[in-house]
Amino acid sequence: MQMKRLLAVTGLLSAAALGLTACGGSATPAATTGSSKAVESKPSTDSGKGEVVEIEYLHRLPDGEGMTKVADIVAQWNAEHPEIQVKSTKFDGKAPEMIAKLEQQVSANSAPCLAQVGYGEAPELFVKGLLEDVTSEAEKYKDKFSGAYGQMSVGGTMVGLPQDTGPLIYMYNEAEFAKLGITVPTTSDELLAAAKTAAAAGKYILDFETDEMGYWMSAQAASAGAVWYTAKDEKWVVDTADAKTAVVADFWQQALDAKATLTLPRWTDEYDKALVDGTLIGNIAPAWEVGFALDKLDGTPAEGQWRVALLPTFGGSAMTGPDGGSGVAVMKGCAHKAEAMEFNAWFNTQIDALASQGLLPAAKGSVSTPEKTLKQFGNQDVFKVLSEANGQLAPEWGYIPGFSAVGPRMNEKATEVAAGTAKVVDIFTVAKEVSVQSLKDAGLPVAE
């Protein structure tokens, strides 16, 4: 397809422009120990007789209470694979901070072999020369994964394997909805009407998340059928203000004008307070939030009252968009790519363990809703709904190298929108400006 060809060209152009001067190496960590439920696995024969290969995996999974800890999953592997020992390290900072750390480590020849990277981050890391080409190794494990397999492909070059997906869904407090006489909205029109009804009663079923614009808002555009980045004559074409995106912009402008939505940044104490005191009783969220979004309600009267539903349709399109989701990439300089990918495939097919982390695994197979999730969502089979959402992901959506610069600027403009000094449509205008500039800064061709 056209985008695949352009990404291939993009990779070549970027390699030439940057000289691929970054170098890398694999760490030499000690093996972790522990135990967890065993699964069938095939021992590696690539490491050589008597040689112990040591690999480090850097991740940012939550590892919260009641979850199967990453260290325990890794310990299971280590017990079964004495010739390939893995050390897992949790990064507690934000995703951009982890990417910056990885760039520094590759430059210093001290990067881990494996690292968790978002699907929107992979193209940028690849064109910067920070990821290995593991296409031949990845092909061995392709049948284990859903359509998300392609999310770790940059122009046909596989840089790792997918771990989870992040389709947008809708979360709501069923008991509070019943009190207000609100039914679960299935369209954006119904969602707006319900938001106005709730706001009149001092409740909110929406929050305009000013710190999540990049992926959260673009995913809503994708759900409406928008495709921001395409290719023509082997040049990037950027269109973040098409008619389908305008449907999303108009929805939020109406909600803001009617004061039918909160405007709280997602990752703040103010958001948590609104959730706990019952002011916020619904919101659009990515699937990966299910694992922890309601932790603050444990032990409160609202525990077990919330439910999950498919994202209401925008513009009549029965789709959802990708907000996040990540894979495990092989970093530049990894000295043991085959062994790293063997572990990568095994780890990312530990479906129930990953689901306990709140992830919607990219691996094929049925997912059991974890006990913690069942308790928090009133015994709803949440992962059945999430799996359905996964099947409705917009098929043509993709990101540009440099998308990491787009989100922060969208957030800045969204803060102005929340303050009433800008309009929602301005967020998408900024998205185009920054996208075009980011591509040009990388020396990549852009159609004017």
C-alpha positions in Angstrom: 0.0 0.0 0.0 1.1 3.6 -0.5 1.9 4.3 3.2 4.0 1.2 3.5 6.0 2.3 0.5 6.5 5.8 1.8 7.6 4.5 5.2 10.2 2.4 3.4 11.4 5.5 1.6 11.3 7.4 4.8 13.5 4.9 6.5 16.1 5.1 3.7 16.0 8.9 3.6 16.4 9.1 7.3 19.2 6.7 7.4 21.1 8.7 4.8 20.3 12.0 6.5 21.3 10.9 10.0 24.1 8.7 8.9 22.9 6.1 11.5 25.8 7.3 13.6 24.1 6.1 16.8 25.7 2.9 18.2 24.3 0.5 20.8 25.0 -2.5 23.0 23.4 -5.0 25.2 23.5 -4.8 29.0 24.8 -7.7 31.1 22.3 -8.0 34.0 22.0 -10.7 36.5 19.1 -13.2 36.2 15.9 -12.6 38.2 14.4 -15.3 40.3 10.9 -16.1 41.3 8.0 -18.3 40.2 4.6 -18.1 38.4 2.3 -20.4 36.4 4.3 -22.3 33.8 3.4 -22.5 30.1 4.8 -24.6 27.4 7.9 -23.2 25.7 10.6 -24.4 23.4 14.2 -23.9 24.6 16.5 -21.8 22.5 19.4 -23.5 20.7 21.0 -20.3 19.3 23.2 -19.2 22.2 25.8 -21.9 21.9 26.7 -24.8 24.2 27.7 -23.6 27.7 27.1 -19.9 26.9 24.6 -17.9 29.0 23.1 -15.0 27.1 22.0 -12.1 29.3 19.3 -9.7 28.2 17.7 -6.7 29.8 14.1 -5.6 29.2 13.1 -2.1 30.1 9.4 -1.5 30.5 6.8 0.9 32.0 4.0 -1.5 32.8 2.1 -0.5 36.0 3.1 -3.6 38.2 0.3 -2.6 40.6 -1.4 -4.3 43.4 -3.1 -7.6 42.4 -1.2 -7.8 39.1 1.1 -10.5 38.0 4.4 -8.7 38.4 6.7 -8.5 35.4 9.6 -9.8 37.4 7.6 -12.9 38.2 6.8 -13.5 34.5 10.4 -13.1 33.7 11.5 -15.4 36.5 9.3 -18.1 35.0 11.2 -17.7 31.7 14.6 -17.8 33.4 13.7 -21.0 35.3 12.8 -22.6 32.0 15.7 -21.1 29.9 18.9 -21.3 31.8 20.8 -20.4 28.6 19.0 -17.1 28.1 18.6 -15.1 31.3 16.6 -11.9 31.3 16.5 -9.0 33.7 13.4 -6.8 33.7 13.7 -3.1 34.8 10.8 -0.9 35.4 11.0 2.7 34.3 8.8 4.9 36.5 8.9 8.1 34.5 6.7 9.2 31.7 6.9 7.7 28.2 8.8 10.7 26.6 11.3 10.5 29.5 11.9 6.8 28.8 12.5 7.5 25.1 15.0 10.2 25.9 16.7 7.8 28.2 16.9 5.2 25.5 18.4 7.7 23.1 21.1 8.5 25.6 21.8 4.8 26.3 22.1 3.9 22.6 24.6 6.8 22.2 26.5 5.6 25.2 26.5 1.9 24.0 24.6 0.9 27.1 21.0 0.4 25.9 19.0 -2.7 26.9 18.3 -5.3 24.2 14.6 -4.9 24.6 12.4 -1.9 25.5 8.7 -1.1 25.5 7.9 1.6 23.0 4.5 3.0 21.9 3.3 2.4 18.4 3.5 6.1 17.7 7.1 6.2 18.9 8.4 3.3 16.8 8.7 5.2 13.4 10.6 8.0 15.0 13.0 5.7 16.8 13.6 3.7 13.7 14.4 6.7 11.5 16.8 7.9 14.2 18.7 4.7 13.9 17.8 3.5 17.4 16.1 0.2 16.6 17.3 -3.0 15.0 15.8 -4.7 11.9 14.5 -8.0 13.2 12.2 -8.8 10.3 13.5 -12.3 9.8 13.2 -13.2 13.5 9.8 -11.6 13.8 8.4 -13.6 10.9 8.8 -16.8 13.0 6.3 -15.5 15.5 3.8 -13.7 13.2 1.0 -16.2 13.6 0.9 -15.7 17.3 -0.4 -12.2 17.0 -3.4 -10.3 15.8 -3.5 -7.4 13.3 -1.4 -5.4 15.8 1.6 -7.3 14.4 1.9 -4.6 11.7 2.1 -1.8 14.3 5.7 -2.8 14.9 6.5 -2.6 11.2 8.1 0.5 9.8 7.9 0.4 6.0 7.9 -3.4 6.1 10.8 -3.5 8.5 9.9 -5.2 11.8 11.5 -3.6 14.8 10.0 -5.9 17.5 6.7 -7.5 18.4 3.4 -6.0 19.6 2.4 -6.2 23.2 -1.0 -4.6 23.7 -3.5 -2.4 22.0 -5.3 0.7 23.1 -8.7 1.1 21.4 -10.9 3.9 22.9 -13.9 2.7 24.9 -16.4 4.5 27.1 -16.4 4.0 30.9 -19.4 5.0 33.0 -21.0 4.7 36.4 -24.1 2.6 35.8 -25.8 3.4 39.1 -25.4 7.2 38.6 -26.6 6.9 35.0 -29.7 5.2 36.2 -30.4 7.9 38.8 -30.2 10.5 36.0 -32.3 8.5 33.7 -29.4 8.3 31.2 -28.9 5.3 28.9 -25.5 4.4 27.6 -24.9 6.5 24.5 -24.1 4.8 21.3 -23.6 7.9 19.1 -21.8 11.2 19.6 -25.2 13.0 19.4 -26.5 10.8 22.2 -23.3 11.3 24.2 -23.7 15.1 23.9 -27.3 15.1 24.9 -26.6 12.9 27.9 -23.7 15.1 28.9 -26.0 18.1 29.0 -28.5 16.2 31.1 -25.8 15.2 33.6 -24.3 18.6 33.8 -27.7 20.1 34.7 -27.6 17.9 37.7 -24.0 18.8 38.6 -22.6 15.6 37.2 -20.2 15.1 34.3 -19.9 12.1 31.9 -17.1 13.7 29.9 -13.7 15.3 30.6 -11.8 17.3 28.0 -8.4 16.0 28.9 -6.0 18.8 28.1 -2.9 16.8 28.8 -3.8 13.8 26.5 -4.6 15.5 23.2 -2.0 13.8 21.0 -3.2 10.2 21.1 -6.6 10.7 22.8 -7.9 13.2 20.4 -6.3 11.8 17.3 -7.8 8.4 18.2 -11.2 10.0 18.2 -10.6 11.5 14.8 -9.5 8.0 13.7 -12.8 6.6 15.0 -14.6 9.0 12.8 -12.7 7.7 9.8 -10.0 10.3 9.5 -6.6 9.5 8.2 -4.2 12.2 9.1 -1.1 10.9 7.3 -1.0 9.5 3.8 1.3 9.3 0.9 1.3 10.8 -2.6 4.2 10.6 -5.1 6.4 9.3 -2.2 5.8 12.4 -0.1 4.0 12.8 3.2 0.5 14.3 3.0 -0.7 15.8 6.2 -4.4 16.5 6.7 -5.5 16.9 10.3 -8.4 19.2 9.6 -10.5 17.0 7.2 -14.3 16.8 7.4 -14.2 13.7 9.6 -11.9 15.3 12.1 -14.2 18.3 12.0 -17.0 16.0 13.4 -14.9 15.5 16.5 -13.9 19.1 16.8 -17.6 20.2 16.6 -18.6 17.7 19.2 -16.2 19.0 21.8 -16.8 22.6 21.0 -20.5 22.1 21.6 -19.8 20.2 24.9 -17.5 23.0 26.0 -19.9 25.8 25.0 -22.7 24.1 26.9 -20.4 23.6 29.9 -21.3 19.9 29.7 -17.7 18.6 30.2 -15.0 19.0 32.8 -11.6 20.3 31.6 -9.3 18.5 34.0 -5.9 17.2 32.9 -6.1 13.4 33.2 -3.0 12.8 35.3 -3.8 15.2 38.2 -5.1 15.0 41.7 -8.0 17.1 40.5 -9.1 14.4 38.2 -8.9 11.8 40.9 -10.9 14.0 43.3 -13.7 14.4 40.7 -13.8 10.7 40.3 -13.9 9.9 44.0 -16.4 12.6 45.0 -18.8 11.4 42.2 -18.6 14.6 40.1 -17.1 12.6 37.2 -19.3 9.6 36.3 -18.2 8.8 32.8 -15.4 9.4 30.3 -13.8 8.3 27.1 -10.7 6.2 27.8 -8.2 3.9 26.2 -8.5 0.2 27.0 -5.3 0.2 29.0 -6.8 2.5 31.6 -9.2 -0.3 32.7 -6.4 -1.9 34.8 -6.0 1.1 37.2 -8.5 3.8 36.4 -10.9 2.9 39.2 -8.3 2.1 41.9 -9.2 5.3 43.8 -12.8 3.9 44.2 -11.8 0.7 45.9 -13.6 0.5 49.3 -15.9 3.4 48.5 -19.7 3.3 47.8 -18.9 3.6 44.1 -16.8 0.4 44.0 -18.3 -2.0 41.5 -20.7 0.5 40.0 -18.8 1.3 36.8 -19.1 -0.5 33.5 -17.4 -0.5 30.1 -19.1 0.1 26.7 -18.0 0.5 23.1 -17.0 4.0 22.1 -20.0 6.0 20.8 -19.8 6.4 17.0 -18.6 9.8 15.6 -20.2 10.6 12.3 -21.9 7.2 12.1 -18.6 5.3 11.8 -18.7 2.1 13.7 -15.0 2.2 14.6 -12.7 3.2 17.4 -9.3 4.7 17.3 -5.9 3.7 18.8 -4.9 5.6 21.9 -1.6 4.2 22.9 -0.8 0.5 22.8 2.8 -0.6 22.6 5.2 -3.2 21.6 8.6 -4.5 22.7 11.4 -3.3 20.3 14.9 -4.5 19.9 17.3 -1.6 20.5 20.2 -0.8 18.3 23.4 -2.7 19.2 21.7 -5.7 20.8 24.2 -8.5 20.5 21.7 -11.3 20.8 18.8 -10.4 18.5 17.6 -14.0 18.0 17.5 -14.7 21.7 15.9 -11.4 22.5 13.1 -12.0 20.0 12.6 -15.5 21.4 11.9 -14.1 24.8 9.9 -11.2 23.2 7.5 -13.6 21.6 7.2 -15.7 24.7 6.6 -12.8 27.0 4.0 -11.1 24.8 2.0 -14.3 24.6 1.5 -14.6 28.3 -2.0 -13.4 27.8 -3.6 -13.7 31.3 -0.5 -12.3 33.0 -0.5 -9.2 30.7 -4.2 -8.8 31.1 -3.7 -8.6 34.9 -1.6 -5.5 34.2 -4.7 -4.0 32.6 -3.4 -4.5 29.1 -5.5 -5.8 26.1 -2.9 -8.2 24.7 -2.0 -8.2 21.0 -1.4 -11.9 21.0 -4.1 -14.2 19.7 -6.3 -16.1 22.2 -9.1 -15.5 24.6 -8.5 -13.2 27.5 -10.0 -13.8 31.0 -11.1 -10.7 32.8 -8.8 -10.5 35.9 -10.4 -10.8 39.4 -9.5 -7.2 40.2 -11.2 -5.9 37.1 -14.3 -8.1 37.8 -14.5 -6.6 41.3 -14.1 -3.0 40.1 -16.6 -3.3 37.3 -19.3 -5.2 39.1 -18.5 -8.6 37.6 -18.8 -7.4 34.0 -16.8 -9.4 31.5 -14.8 -6.3 30.6 -12.3 -8.0 28.4 -15.0 -9.3 26.2 -16.0 -5.7 25.4 -12.4 -4.7 25.0 -11.8 -7.5 22.5 -14.8 -6.4 20.5 -13.4 -2.8 20.5 -10.1 -4.3 19.4 -11.8 -5.7 16.3 -13.2 -2.2 15.4 -9.9 -0.4 15.3 -9.5 2.0 12.4 -7.5 0.0 9.9 -5.8 2.9 8.0 -4.5 4.9 10.9 -0.8 5.4 11.3 1.7 7.9 12.7 4.6 9.9 11.3 8.2 9.9 12.5 8.2 12.9 14.8 4.7 12.5 16.2 6.1 12.8 19.7 6.4 16.6 19.0 2.8 16.9 17.9 1.1 15.9 21.1 2.7 18.5 23.5 1.8 21.3 21.2 -1.8 20.0 20.9 -1.9 20.0 24.7 -0.8 23.6 24.9 -3.5 24.7 22.6 -6.1 22.5 24.4 -5.2 24.4 27.6 -6.1 27.6 25.8 -9.3 26.1 24.6 -10.3 25.1 28.2 -9.6 28.7 29.2 -11.9 30.0 26.5 -9.1 31.8 24.5 -9.1 29.3 21.6 -11.4 27.0 19.7 -11.2 23.2 19.5 -10.5 23.4 15.7 -7.3 25.3 16.6 -5.9 22.1 18.2 -6.0 20.4 14.8 -4.6 23.4 13.0 -1.6 23.2 15.3 -1.3 19.5 14.8 -0.9 20.1 11.1 1.7 22.8 11.5 3.8 20.8 13.9 3.5 17.6 11.9 4.7 19.3 8.7 7.6 21.0 10.6 8.6 17.8 12.3 8.8 16.0 9.0 10.8 18.8 7.4 13.2 19.0 10.4 13.9 15.3 9.8 14.7 16.0 6.2 11.6 14.1 4.9 9.6 15.0 1.9 6.2 16.7 2.5 3.6 17.5 -0.1 2.6 21.2 0.2 
